[in-house]
Amino acid sequence: MASQEQPQKDSDYPAPNNRVQGSQTFRLAHRVSDTVNHLRLKTARRWKFAPQTIAYQGYGSTEWVRILGRVVLTSKPTPGSRAEQAAQNGNQNIRGWRAFTSVPIQFVEVDIEIGGTTTRVHADRGGIVDTVIPVQLTPGWHTAMLRAEGTEPAEAKIYVIAPDTSLGIVSDIDDTIMVTALPRPFLALWNTFVLNERARMATPGMAVLMDRLLVEHPEAPVIYLSTGPWNAAPTLARFITRNMYPSGTLLLTDWGLTHDRWFRSGQDHKRRNLELLAKEFPNMRWLLFGDNGQHDEAIYSQFAQAHGDRVAAIGIRQLSTGEAVLAGGHSETGDHTGSNVPWVYSPDGAGMAKRLQELDLL
């Protein structure tokens, strides 16, 4: 979100003696990236790919909303093909690689209509729209319409959070609500590009836990914060619905260059969005869910140290011995010294629910 990006720290930039060289390197890299994307766009248009605006679920307050979407060129399934049959069947058996065949349309103008007003914004280098629009809305669900030139309007559900809402839920996806073991290189490729959607498994008990939390806290917003790419958003949204997880905003990341990196940092993406949520909703406490197979413990620990009064509890799904071995081991537990935030560890949702009940959160 360009208007609310956190400023980069000095440590995030190359050392002073290397800044000029680093800047030149990444200017060249961006030119190469833009050239490659231009060639992909030409090829996609030659193959008669159609432009499409994709809208994602957003959130906001009674005074502003965060709108998320993407503009791409995408292919239509061949009539009578298995892909067309899968699409007609609710897109449940589509192979993962098909989500990555679309080509982003860079910097295109997108009109956003919500609350009786229309705002024009520009997609970014990856075709992504992530913007905040000032608008007066009542708490609850609203609809935003997104449309880029030459595309059909796309409808986005927006959850407006009431000012007196006291609890929100943030959850990782991979190995937290979905059993994927994504750190494993070969299975990561298999899960992402080959495996069909029905083969992805939900973590036992986590959907029931989420449902119980929303029964107890019906106004709580749900944010799914993941390092996964935006290409996978439709797949993840269908997984969430199919496995009866509560509807929530997906905050994913865009693979590609930044000013000083060849690939975006997933850890920075999570830290930045947690800090943003703390800033956007200063009176809300958050229940954070993650796993001990990547960096969630360390990220949540840092957030809890900086905003201890803003964290209701931290729930960590413990990987099995086999999952941990294949994932490269367990993550560091983070520094809990001096923290008053409760930490809940369990291999499944049922164990977490029992502990959260003891904490009067259920």
VEXTORVO-767349 format. One line per field, with one value per residue (C-alpha): residue number from 1; residue in three letters; x, y, z. Coordinates in nm, 3 decimals. Example, Ala and Ser with C-alpha at 12.3 -4.5 7.8 and 13.67 -1.06 7.14 Angstrom:
VEXTORVO-767349
n <- c(1 / 2)
res <- c(ALA / SER)
px <- c(1.230 / 1.367)
py <- c(-0.450 / -0.106)
pz <- c(0.780 / 0.714)
//
This chain:
VEXTORVO-767349
n <- c(1 / 2 / 3 / 4 / 5 / 6 / 7 / 8 / 9 / 10 / 11 / 12 / 13 / 14 / 15 / 16 / 17 / 18 / 19 / 20 / 21 / 22 / 23 / 24 / 25 / 26 / 27 / 28 / 29 / 30 / 31 / 32 / 33 / 34 / 35 / 36 / 37 / 38 / 39 / 40 / 41 / 42 / 43 / 44 / 45 / 46 / 47 / 48 / 49 / 50 / 51 / 52 / 53 / 54 / 55 / 56 / 57 / 58 / 59 / 60 / 61 / 62 / 63 / 64 / 65 / 66 / 67 / 68 / 69 / 70 / 71 / 72 / 73 / 74 / 75 / 76 / 77 / 78 / 79 / 80 / 81 / 82 / 83 / 84 / 85 / 86 / 87 / 88 / 89 / 90 / 91 / 92 / 93 / 94 / 95 / 96 / 97 / 98 / 99 / 100 / 101 / 102 / 103 / 104 / 105 / 106 / 107 / 108 / 109 / 110 / 111 / 112 / 113 / 114 / 115 / 116 / 117 / 118 / 119 / 120 / 121 / 122 / 123 / 124 / 125 / 126 / 127 / 128 / 129 / 130 / 131 / 132 / 133 / 134 / 135 / 136 / 137 / 138 / 139 / 140 / 141 / 142 / 143 / 144 / 145 / 146 / 147 / 148 / 149 / 150 / 151 / 152 / 153 / 154 / 155 / 156 / 157 / 158 / 159 / 160 / 161 / 162 / 163 / 164 / 165 / 166 / 167 / 168 / 169 / 170 / 171 / 172 / 173 / 174 / 175 / 176 / 177 / 178 / 179 / 180 / 181 / 182 / 183 / 184 / 185 / 186 / 187 / 188 / 189 / 190 / 191 / 192 / 193 / 194 / 195 / 196 / 197 / 198 / 199 / 200 / 201 / 202 / 203 / 204 / 205 / 206 / 207 / 208 / 209 / 210 / 211 / 212 / 213 / 214 / 215 / 216 / 217 / 218 / 219 / 220 / 221 / 222 / 223 / 224 / 225 / 226 / 227 / 228 / 229 / 230 / 231 / 232 / 233 / 234 / 235 / 236 / 237 / 238 / 239 / 240 / 241 / 242 / 243 / 244 / 245 / 246 / 247 / 248 / 249 / 250 / 251 / 252 / 253 / 254 / 255 / 256 / 257 / 258 / 259 / 260 / 261 / 262 / 263 / 264 / 265 / 266 / 267 / 268 / 269 / 270 / 271 / 272 / 273 / 274 / 275 / 276 / 277 / 278 / 279 / 280 / 281 / 282 / 283 / 284 / 285 / 286 / 287 / 288 / 289 / 290 / 291 / 292 / 293 / 294 / 295 / 296 / 297 / 298 / 299 / 300 / 301 / 302 / 303 / 304 / 305 / 306 / 307 / 308 / 309 / 310 / 311 / 312 / 313 / 314 / 315 / 316 / 317 / 318 / 319 / 320 / 321 / 322 / 323 / 324 / 325 / 326 / 327 / 328 / 329 / 330 / 331 / 332 / 333 / 334 / 335 / 336 / 337 / 338 / 339 / 340 / 341 / 342 / 343 / 344 / 345 / 346 / 347 / 348 / 349 / 350 / 351 / 352 / 353 / 354 / 355 / 356 / 357 / 358 / 359 / 360 / 361 / 362)
res <- c(MET / ALA / SER / GLN / GLU / GLN / PRO / GLN / LYS / ASP / SER / ASP / TYR / PRO / ALA / PRO / ASN / ASN / ARG / VAL / GLN / GLY / SER / GLN / THR / PHE / ARG / LEU / ALA / HIS / ARG / VAL / SER / ASP / THR / VAL / ASN / HIS / LEU / ARG / LEU / LYS / THR / ALA / ARG / ARG / TRP / LYS / PHE / ALA / PRO / GLN / THR / ILE / ALA / TYR / GLN / GLY / TYR / GLY / SER / THR / GLU / TRP / VAL / ARG / ILE / LEU / GLY / ARG / VAL / VAL / LEU / THR / SER / LYS / PRO / THR / PRO / GLY / SER / ARG / ALA / GLU / GLN / ALA / ALA / GLN / ASN / GLY / ASN / GLN / ASN / ILE / ARG / GLY / TRP / ARG / ALA / PHE / THR / SER / VAL / PRO / ILE / GLN / PHE / VAL / GLU / VAL / ASP / ILE / GLU / ILE / GLY / GLY / THR / THR / THR / ARG / VAL / HIS / ALA / ASP / ARG / GLY / GLY / ILE / VAL / ASP / THR / VAL / ILE / PRO / VAL / GLN / LEU / THR / PRO / GLY / TRP / HIS / THR / ALA / MET / LEU / ARG / ALA / GLU / GLY / THR / GLU / PRO / ALA / GLU / ALA / LYS / ILE / TYR / VAL / ILE / ALA / PRO / ASP / THR / SER / LEU / GLY / ILE / VAL / SER / ASP / ILE / ASP / ASP / THR / ILE / MET / VAL / THR / ALA / LEU / PRO / ARG / PRO / PHE / LEU / ALA / LEU / TRP / ASN / THR / PHE / VAL / LEU / ASN / GLU / ARG / ALA / ARG / MET / ALA / THR / PRO / GLY / MET / ALA / VAL / LEU / MET / ASP / ARG / LEU / LEU / VAL / GLU / HIS / PRO / GLU / ALA / PRO / VAL / ILE / TYR / LEU / SER / THR / GLY / PRO / TRP / ASN / ALA / ALA / PRO / THR / LEU / ALA / ARG / PHE / ILE / THR / ARG / ASN / MET / TYR / PRO / SER / GLY / THR / LEU / LEU / LEU / THR / ASP / TRP / GLY / LEU / THR / HIS / ASP / ARG / TRP / PHE / ARG / SER / GLY / GLN / ASP / HIS / LYS / ARG / ARG / ASN / LEU / GLU / LEU / LEU / ALA / LYS / GLU / PHE / PRO / ASN / MET / ARG / TRP / LEU / LEU / PHE / GLY / ASP / ASN / GLY / GLN / HIS / ASP / GLU / ALA / ILE / TYR / SER / GLN / PHE / ALA / GLN / ALA / HIS / GLY / ASP / ARG / VAL / ALA / ALA / ILE / GLY / ILE / ARG / GLN / LEU / SER / THR / GLY / GLU / ALA / VAL / LEU / ALA / GLY / GLY / HIS / SER / GLU / THR / GLY / ASP / HIS / THR / GLY / SER / ASN / VAL / PRO / TRP / VAL / TYR / SER / PRO / ASP / GLY / ALA / GLY / MET / ALA / LYS / ARG / LEU / GLN / GLU / LEU / ASP / LEU / LEU)
px <- c(0.000 / 0.198 / 0.040 / 0.121 / 0.443 / 0.675 / 1.002 / 1.302 / 1.565 / 1.923 / 2.017 / 1.783 / 1.997 / 2.339 / 2.639 / 2.734 / 3.028 / 2.804 / 2.490 / 2.571 / 2.673 / 2.369 / 2.137 / 2.278 / 2.243 / 1.879 / 1.793 / 1.932 / 1.742 / 1.418 / 1.477 / 1.534 / 1.221 / 1.013 / 1.146 / 1.056 / 0.707 / 0.663 / 0.751 / 0.508 / 0.235 / 0.299 / 0.289 / -0.029 / -0.204 / -0.092 / -0.252 / -0.564 / -0.543 / -0.819 / -0.770 / -0.931 / -0.976 / -0.958 / -1.097 / -1.000 / -1.175 / -1.073 / -1.127 / -1.151 / -1.292 / -1.596 / -1.375 / -1.161 / -1.128 / -0.832 / -0.901 / -0.710 / -0.712 / -0.509 / -0.525 / -0.392 / -0.413 / -0.546 / -0.627 / -0.971 / -1.001 / -1.042 / -1.407 / -1.457 / -1.120 / -1.065 / -0.979 / -1.317 / -1.495 / -1.307 / -1.403 / -1.767 / -1.734 / -1.636 / -1.263 / -1.200 / -0.974 / -0.756 / -0.384 / -0.177 / 0.035 / -0.265 / -0.273 / 0.071 / -0.003 / -0.165 / 0.045 / 0.021 / -0.070 / 0.156 / 0.051 / -0.297 / -0.572 / -0.839 / -1.169 / -1.297 / -1.657 / -1.770 / -2.010 / -2.143 / -1.802 / -1.558 / -1.181 / -0.922 / -0.593 / -0.305 / -0.198 / 0.168 / 0.450 / 0.293 / -0.056 / -0.160 / -0.400 / -0.347 / -0.481 / -0.670 / -0.978 / -1.138 / -1.510 / -1.780 / -1.939 / -2.133 / -1.986 / -2.046 / -2.017 / -2.003 / -1.927 / -1.665 / -1.654 / -1.315 / -1.274 / -0.980 / -1.032 / -1.137 / -1.239 / -1.563 / -1.627 / -1.510 / -1.689 / -1.495 / -1.645 / -1.523 / -1.558 / -1.590 / -1.481 / -1.683 / -1.489 / -1.555 / -1.434 / -1.190 / -1.041 / -0.906 / -0.760 / -0.445 / -0.349 / -0.073 / -0.186 / 0.089 / 0.127 / -0.106 / -0.453 / -0.333 / -0.098 / 0.150 / 0.504 / 0.599 / 0.959 / 1.036 / 1.171 / 1.034 / 0.698 / 0.670 / 0.690 / 0.450 / 0.195 / 0.218 / 0.229 / 0.102 / -0.132 / -0.501 / -0.700 / -0.894 / -0.572 / -0.474 / -0.550 / -0.682 / -0.507 / -0.716 / -0.935 / -0.834 / -1.159 / -1.360 / -1.138 / -1.186 / -1.561 / -1.577 / -1.377 / -1.621 / -1.917 / -1.759 / -1.638 / -1.877 / -1.740 / -1.375 / -1.208 / -1.008 / -0.683 / -0.492 / -0.133 / 0.091 / 0.411 / 0.229 / 0.202 / -0.104 / -0.130 / -0.248 / -0.517 / -0.816 / -0.694 / -0.647 / -0.986 / -1.156 / -0.960 / -1.076 / -1.440 / -1.434 / -1.286 / -1.531 / -1.278 / -1.425 / -1.416 / -1.124 / -0.887 / -0.587 / -0.266 / -0.022 / 0.295 / 0.415 / 0.714 / 0.974 / 1.227 / 1.239 / 1.478 / 1.751 / 1.645 / 1.607 / 1.310 / 1.074 / 1.120 / 0.828 / 0.934 / 0.934 / 0.592 / 0.450 / 0.619 / 0.506 / 0.142 / 0.132 / 0.266 / 0.012 / -0.277 / -0.154 / -0.148 / -0.487 / -0.671 / -0.501 / -0.773 / -0.783 / -0.602 / -0.495 / -0.497 / -0.205 / -0.180 / 0.128 / 0.350 / 0.699 / 0.825 / 0.927 / 0.964 / 0.627 / 0.749 / 1.026 / 0.803 / 0.519 / 0.764 / 0.906 / 0.556 / 0.451 / 0.758 / 0.678 / 0.300 / 0.246 / -0.086 / -0.214 / -0.174 / -0.439 / -0.249 / -0.019 / -0.111 / 0.164 / 0.091 / 0.366 / 0.485 / 0.520 / 0.869 / 0.836 / 0.710 / 0.988 / 1.261 / 1.136 / 1.085 / 1.443 / 1.377 / 1.178 / 1.211 / 1.356 / 1.100 / 1.164 / 1.244 / 0.954 / 1.150 / 0.945 / 0.640 / 0.298 / 0.145 / 0.020 / 0.180 / -0.024 / 0.145 / -0.039 / -0.019 / -0.386 / -0.679 / -0.835 / -0.530 / -0.520 / -0.892 / -0.850 / -0.576 / -0.760 / -1.064 / -0.850 / -0.752 / -1.122 / -1.083 / -1.330)
py <- c(0.000 / 0.293 / 0.556 / 0.373 / 0.184 / 0.182 / 0.368 / 0.149 / 0.132 / 0.221 / -0.143 / -0.240 / -0.052 / -0.143 / -0.016 / 0.345 / 0.239 / 0.000 / 0.212 / 0.358 / 0.021 / -0.145 / 0.122 / 0.077 / -0.300 / -0.284 / -0.018 / -0.261 / -0.547 / -0.350 / -0.278 / -0.648 / -0.734 / -0.479 / -0.611 / -0.968 / -0.861 / -0.666 / -0.976 / -1.182 / -0.926 / -0.936 / -1.316 / -1.320 / -1.077 / -1.282 / -1.585 / -1.375 / -1.365 / -1.144 / -0.859 / -0.923 / -0.727 / -0.948 / -0.815 / -0.946 / -0.908 / -0.594 / -0.431 / -0.089 / 0.142 / 0.367 / 0.638 / 0.449 / 0.115 / -0.083 / -0.207 / -0.501 / -0.629 / -0.716 / -0.659 / -0.934 / -1.089 / -1.441 / -1.730 / -1.881 / -2.261 / -2.439 / -2.540 / -2.899 / -2.920 / -3.056 / -2.703 / -2.575 / -2.863 / -2.785 / -2.419 / -2.510 / -2.735 / -2.446 / -2.448 / -2.721 / -2.944 / -2.689 / -2.762 / -2.504 / -2.399 / -2.247 / -1.968 / -1.857 / -1.832 / -1.489 / -1.183 / -0.866 / -0.542 / -0.279 / 0.068 / 0.045 / 0.281 / 0.120 / 0.280 / 0.188 / 0.256 / 0.227 / 0.423 / 0.621 / 0.762 / 0.662 / 0.687 / 0.630 / 0.467 / 0.295 / -0.066 / -0.116 / -0.291 / -0.630 / -0.524 / -0.509 / -0.257 / -0.202 / 0.135 / 0.315 / 0.520 / 0.770 / 0.697 / 0.712 / 0.370 / 0.189 / -0.120 / -0.450 / -0.580 / -0.353 / -0.398 / -0.226 / -0.244 / -0.247 / -0.201 / -0.145 / -0.041 / -0.329 / -0.555 / -0.654 / -0.498 / -0.711 / -0.714 / -0.704 / -0.766 / -0.513 / -0.568 / -0.240 / -0.284 / -0.114 / 0.141 / -0.051 / -0.389 / -0.522 / -0.835 / -0.925 / -1.249 / -1.278 / -1.619 / -1.758 / -2.007 / -2.254 / -2.521 / -2.323 / -2.366 / -2.567 / -2.865 / -2.800 / -2.810 / -2.543 / -2.503 / -2.840 / -2.742 / -3.025 / -3.049 / -2.670 / -2.690 / -2.985 / -2.813 / -2.484 / -2.586 / -2.945 / -3.046 / -2.985 / -2.786 / -3.072 / -3.246 / -2.968 / -3.065 / -2.848 / -2.857 / -3.069 / -2.864 / -2.520 / -2.445 / -2.543 / -2.321 / -2.023 / -2.078 / -2.092 / -1.770 / -1.588 / -1.720 / -1.569 / -1.254 / -1.207 / -0.866 / -0.978 / -0.925 / -1.216 / -1.148 / -1.425 / -1.299 / -1.515 / -1.500 / -1.673 / -1.497 / -1.307 / -1.555 / -1.811 / -1.587 / -1.743 / -2.091 / -1.996 / -1.824 / -2.138 / -2.354 / -2.132 / -2.153 / -2.526 / -2.613 / -2.388 / -2.137 / -1.791 / -1.541 / -1.302 / -1.065 / -1.223 / -1.023 / -1.191 / -1.072 / -1.015 / -1.211 / -0.988 / -0.711 / -0.435 / -0.140 / -0.354 / -0.720 / -0.974 / -1.123 / -0.966 / -1.058 / -1.257 / -1.177 / -0.803 / -0.840 / -0.992 / -0.742 / -0.446 / -0.556 / -0.632 / -0.285 / -0.140 / -0.318 / -0.190 / 0.163 / 0.137 / -0.004 / 0.136 / 0.013 / -0.346 / -0.651 / -0.928 / -1.305 / -1.427 / -1.778 / -1.926 / -2.234 / -2.328 / -2.436 / -2.095 / -1.752 / -1.688 / -1.726 / -1.470 / -1.226 / -1.251 / -1.228 / -0.900 / -0.763 / -0.864 / -0.695 / -0.372 / -0.387 / -0.612 / -0.451 / -0.511 / -0.891 / -1.107 / -1.434 / -1.609 / -1.957 / -2.167 / -2.490 / -2.741 / -2.940 / -3.314 / -3.464 / -3.577 / -3.239 / -3.062 / -3.284 / -3.234 / -2.863 / -2.819 / -2.826 / -2.618 / -2.240 / -2.041 / -1.983 / -1.612 / -1.413 / -1.425 / -1.260 / -1.002 / -1.066 / -1.084 / -1.221 / -1.581 / -1.830 / -2.136 / -2.438 / -2.735 / -2.961 / -2.898 / -2.664 / -2.870 / -2.826 / -2.453 / -2.423 / -2.585 / -2.342 / -2.037 / -2.139 / -2.129 / -1.775 / -1.675 / -1.609 / -1.887)
pz <- c(0.000 / -0.134 / 0.088 / 0.409 / 0.342 / 0.639 / 0.568 / 0.504 / 0.773 / 0.691 / 0.746 / 0.461 / 0.209 / 0.074 / 0.269 / 0.173 / -0.044 / -0.237 / -0.271 / -0.613 / -0.750 / -0.591 / -0.729 / -1.079 / -1.051 / -0.955 / -1.212 / -1.469 / -1.307 / -1.323 / -1.692 / -1.753 / -1.553 / -1.745 / -2.077 / -1.982 / -1.874 / -2.199 / -2.400 / -2.193 / -2.258 / -2.633 / -2.631 / -2.420 / -2.655 / -2.955 / -2.792 / -2.734 / -2.357 / -2.220 / -1.970 / -1.634 / -1.313 / -1.005 / -0.678 / -0.335 / -0.001 / 0.186 / 0.523 / 0.677 / 0.940 / 0.930 / 0.775 / 0.519 / 0.340 / 0.212 / -0.142 / -0.289 / -0.646 / -0.952 / -1.327 / -1.554 / -1.897 / -1.859 / -2.090 / -2.127 / -2.107 / -2.438 / -2.493 / -2.385 / -2.210 / -1.858 / -1.746 / -1.868 / -1.695 / -1.373 / -1.400 / -1.449 / -1.143 / -0.921 / -1.002 / -0.747 / -0.958 / -1.133 / -1.131 / -0.944 / -1.240 / -1.417 / -1.159 / -1.277 / -1.650 / -1.616 / -1.702 / -1.489 / -1.663 / -1.511 / -1.395 / -1.550 / -1.431 / -1.214 / -1.113 / -0.766 / -0.670 / -0.309 / -0.091 / -0.386 / -0.483 / -0.756 / -0.717 / -0.989 / -0.889 / -1.066 / -1.033 / -0.942 / -1.129 / -1.057 / -1.167 / -0.801 / -0.649 / -0.275 / -0.175 / 0.101 / 0.008 / 0.248 / 0.271 / 0.537 / 0.588 / 0.857 / 1.029 / 0.853 / 0.499 / 0.195 / -0.174 / -0.386 / -0.766 / -0.940 / -1.314 / -1.545 / -1.907 / -2.128 / -1.838 / -1.672 / -1.330 / -1.038 / -0.703 / -0.376 / -0.035 / 0.224 / 0.597 / 0.786 / 1.147 / 1.419 / 1.630 / 1.951 / 1.818 / 2.077 / 1.915 / 1.573 / 1.434 / 1.223 / 1.087 / 0.872 / 0.605 / 0.512 / 0.784 / 1.011 / 0.860 / 0.557 / 0.575 / 0.294 / 0.440 / 0.188 / 0.310 / 0.149 / -0.194 / -0.406 / -0.233 / -0.249 / -0.628 / -0.632 / -0.406 / -0.591 / -0.955 / -0.987 / -0.705 / -0.764 / -0.512 / -0.358 / -0.256 / -0.015 / 0.344 / 0.626 / 0.963 / 1.200 / 1.432 / 1.308 / 1.123 / 1.431 / 1.647 / 1.416 / 1.409 / 1.790 / 1.815 / 1.587 / 1.781 / 2.093 / 1.911 / 1.615 / 1.514 / 1.503 / 1.163 / 1.020 / 0.834 / 0.657 / 0.647 / 0.430 / 0.226 / -0.061 / -0.399 / -0.519 / -0.808 / -0.554 / -0.401 / -0.585 / -0.493 / -0.127 / -0.111 / -0.243 / 0.004 / 0.292 / 0.181 / 0.107 / 0.446 / 0.631 / 0.759 / 0.822 / 0.540 / 0.574 / 0.397 / 0.225 / 0.261 / 0.023 / -0.145 / -0.500 / -0.620 / -0.781 / -0.745 / -0.487 / -0.473 / -0.311 / -0.338 / -0.616 / -0.430 / -0.180 / 0.185 / 0.321 / 0.678 / 0.605 / 0.443 / 0.763 / 0.995 / 0.787 / 0.777 / 1.150 / 1.223 / 0.982 / 1.155 / 1.492 / 1.354 / 1.180 / 1.484 / 1.796 / 2.033 / 1.914 / 2.050 / 1.813 / 1.840 / 1.626 / 1.476 / 1.309 / 1.311 / 1.427 / 1.087 / 0.952 / 1.114 / 1.276 / 1.634 / 1.592 / 1.402 / 1.655 / 1.945 / 1.809 / 1.756 / 2.109 / 2.259 / 2.073 / 2.128 / 2.429 / 2.519 / 2.166 / 2.161 / 2.329 / 2.272 / 2.026 / 1.902 / 1.743 / 1.561 / 1.637 / 1.338 / 1.381 / 1.394 / 1.034 / 0.916 / 1.105 / 0.956 / 0.601 / 0.663 / 0.780 / 1.154 / 1.398 / 1.400 / 1.684 / 1.956 / 1.978 / 2.289 / 2.536 / 2.816 / 2.999 / 2.784 / 2.946 / 2.626 / 2.656 / 2.414 / 2.317 / 2.156 / 2.006 / 1.698 / 1.617 / 1.669 / 1.947 / 2.170 / 2.103 / 2.177 / 2.518 / 2.618 / 2.478 / 2.677 / 2.991 / 2.892 / 2.860 / 2.488 / 2.407)
//
